[in-house]
C-alpha cells in the first residue's frame, strides 16, 4: 500500500454532567479537505471496546482513496475515562454518544457530508443516529449489529444450547449466583467467543489490545451492556429500534457473519424496515468479519460506499 497521510487529534466535548473537561480522541486516514470524496466515520463496539480492533477497516482509505475517521467513544481507549460514573445509567445513554458524534463531525468540519460505519454496538449507535435524520449523512453501514436487544438475546440463547454441557452449566450457574466476575465464568465465555465472536486463534493483536484496554476500565461496558456479550443486564437491555427504522432514508448496507453472535433474526428488522437496503453475510466469519475476512470485507464495504 502507498503511504497515506494520517493525523491524530482530540476534540473537546462539553459534558456538564461529567464534572470535568472531556475529550474525544480520533485518527484520520487520508485528506478530509478533499471535498470530492465522502469521508467515512467508523463507530466501534462495546460499548467501551476501543478503536484498535476496528483499525483494519481503515484499509478502505488505502484501497478506495476515501478518507476514514476512527475514534474512541467517551469512557474508553484514548478518550476521557470516567470510572466514577460506573453504574450511572442516567449519564451513559445512547443520546450521549449521538451528541459526541455530532460534536466530532463539527470539529472535523465534515458535518456537510459523511458516511457512517458502525460495528456491533457501533451499528446500534449508527442506526440510532440515522433515525434522527441528521443532515449530511449519505450512506450507512451496519455491521454485526442487532436492531433489538431482545432478539439478540434470543439468538444467543440458541447458540448457547450448542455449547458443551459443562460450559452451559457454568454459564448458568454463575449468572444465577451473580459470580460473573469469576475466572471460571470468563473461561466459559471464551468457549462461546471462539465460536461466535472471533474464530481466529490466537486472537489477533488488535482484538487483544481492545480487550485488554476495556478490561482495565469496563465502566461503559458494565453499565450499558453487562458482564458478557450475551448476558445483558445493563441499560441496553431494552434497546429496540424496530419501530423507528423506517426513518432511515439513506442507502444502507447490512453485514454479519455466518457464525455471528448477532444472528439473522436480530438483523432482520433493519432489512425489513429500511427502504434502500442491502445485506451481505460473510461465510467464514463470526462477529468480526473485518478481521476474519478482511480483504472481502473491505471490498464489499468499499464498493458500496464509493458507488
N, C-alpha and C positions, 0 to 999 in steps of 0.2 A: 504494500500500500504506500502511496505517496504521502509525504509529510502533510499534516493538516494542522492548521492553527488551532490551538486550544487555549482557553482563558478560564481561570478560576476566579471567583469573587464571592462577595457576601452582599445580600440585600437586607437593609434594615426593615424589620417587620414590627410595627407597633401593635402590641397586645397588652392593653392596660391591665387585664386580669392576671397577667403573668407576674406582675410586680417587679420586673426588671427588663432591661433592653433585650430584644430578641433579634437574631439574625438568621437568614436562610442562606446556607452555602450552596453554590451552584458551579457547574463547569459547562462551558460552551465549546462544542466541537464545530469548527467552521466559522464563517463570517456572517454575523447577523445583520450587517449593513447592506448585504446584497438582497435587495427587495424583490429580485426576480424569482427567488426560491423561498418557499414557505418553510420556516423552521418547525421542528417537531420537539415538543417538550415531553420528557419521559417521567412518569409518576411511579415510584417504587411501591412495593407492597408492605406487608406487615399487618397492621400499621406499626411503624417503627423499625422496619427491616431496611437498613440504609442502602445507599446507592450502589455499592461495589458490585453486587450481583447483577445489576441491570446494565453495567458498563458495556457488555458485548453488543447491546442494542445500538451503541454509538457507531458500530460498523456501518450503519445506514449512511452516516455522514461521509465516509470514505467511498462507499460503493455508488452512491447516488448523488454525490455533491450537494447534500442537503444539510443545513445546519441542524445540530441536535443539542438540546439542553438537558442535562441530568442534574438533579438537585436532591438534597436531603431535606425531608419534611421536618418541621419543628419537632424537637424532642428526641432526635436521633442523629447518628452519624456525625458530620462535621458542623451541623447547625446547633443552635442553642438547645441545651438539655434542661429539663425542668423536673428532676426527680421528686421534688417536693410536691408536685401535682399528681403523684401516683394515686389512682383511685378516684380522681376528681372528674366524674363524668360530665359535670356541667362545663368544665373547661375543655376537655378533649372531645370535640364534636366534629362532625363532618363539615359543618359550616366554617369552623376554624381553618381547616385545610383548604377549603374553597377560597376563603379570604386570602390565605397565604399564596395560593396560585395566582390570583388576580394581582396581588402585590408584586410577585416576581415578574409577571408579564409586563407590568408597568415599568418596573425597574430596568428590564432589558429593552424596553421600547418596542415590543413586538405585539402589543395588545391589538393592533390593527389587522393582524393576520398570522395564524399559527395553527399547527395540528397538535393534538394531544394523544399520547400513547400511555395507557395505564396497564400495569401488570398486577394481578391478584387484587389486593386491597386498592392498589393504584387505579385499577379499572373501575372499581366501585366508586372511588373518588372522581374519576374522569366522567363517569356516567352521571353522577350527582351534579357535577359542574355543568355538563352538557344539557341536562333537562331544564336548566335555568336560562337557556338560550343566550349564552354570552356572545357579545359582539366579537368578531374576529375569528371565531372558531371555524375552521374549514373542513377538517377531517378528523375522525375519531377512531382509535384502535383500542379495543378492549381485549386484553389477553389473559385468559385463565381467571376470569372474574365472575362471581355469581351475581345475578340480579336480585336474588333473595337469599338471605342467610338461612332461613328455614329450609329452603330447597337444597342449599349447600350441605347442611347438617344431615338431611335425609339421604343425600348421595353418599356422604362419608359413612353413614351408618351401614349402608350396604357394602361398602368397601371393607369396613372393619370385620364384617362377617366372614370374609375370605382370609383373614389373618390366622396364624396358628392359634389353636385354642388357648394355649398358655399365655400368649400375648394379649388376646382378648380379655382373659380373666384378669390379668394385671392391670390393664387399662380401666376396666370396670371397677375393680377393687379400689384403686387409688382415687378415681373420680368420686366414688361413693364416700370414701373416707376423708376426702379433702387433702390428700397427701400427694398432690400432683407436682410438688416441688422435689419429690424423691428421685434418686438416681434410677431406681427401677422403673418408674413411670417414664422418665426421659428415654431410657433404653428401649422401652416398649414402643414409644413414639417413633423411634428410629426404624423399627420394623415396618411401620406404616410409611415413613418418609422415603425409604429406599424403593418402595413400590409406586408411590403416588405423588411425591414431591420432586425429587431429583434421582434419576435411576443411575447416574454415573457414580461409581465408587473407585477410588476415594473421591470425596466431594471436591469439586473444582475450587481452586483457591478463592475465587471471587465470592462464591457461596459461603465458604468458611469464614471469610473476613466479615461479611454482613452478619452472619450468625453470631460470631464472637462479639461484635460490636453491640448487637441487640441484647445479648446475654449479659453484657456489662451494665446495661441500663434498659431494662424491659418495661419502663414506665408506660409508654404509649400502648405497647402490645398487650400488657396485662389488663390495662384499664379498658381498652376498646374491644379486644378480641378475647383473651383468656389464656389459660395455661398451655394450650396446644393448638395446632391447626384445626382440629376437628372437635374440640371440647370448648364451645363458645359460651363464656359466662359474662363477657363484657358488654358494653353499651351497643355494640354492633349486632347483638343477638336478635334484635327486632328489625334490622335493616331489610327493607324491601322497596325497590324502586318500580316494581311491576306496573303500578297504576300511573306512573309518570313518564314511562319510556316513550310514549307517543310524541312527547315534546322534543325529542332529539331529531333535528331536521337535517343534520349534515351526513354525508356518506360515512358509513361505519363498517369497520372490519372486526369480526369476532374471531378469536383463535382459542383453541385449547389443545391438550394432548390426549392421545388415546387412553393413557393410563392416569390421567389427571385427577387430582383430588376434587377439582371443580368439574363435576360430571355434567353430561349434556343437559340434564333436567334443570340445572340451575342457570344455564346459559340460554336455554330456550326462550324465556321471556324477552330477552334482547332481540332474538331473531324474529319473534312473532310480532313485536310491538314497534320496532324501529323501521321506518319506511324504506330507507336506502341502506340495505344491509347485505353483507356477505359473510359467510362462516367457513373457516378453514381449520381442519383438525390435523395435527401432526402425528403421524403413525408411530413414531419411535420415541415419543416424549411423554413425560408426566406433566409436572406443573411449570417447568421452566424450559419451554421449547427454545427460547433464545440462547440457552446454554446447551441443551441436549441435541438440538438440530440447528445450530447457529446459521449455517450457510443457507438452508432452505428458509428459515425464519426471516432472515434479512432480505432475501429475495422476494418472498411473498409480501412482507410488510412494506418494503421499499417501493415495489411496483405499485402497490395500492396508493401509497402516498404521493407518488410523482405523476400518476396518470389520472 
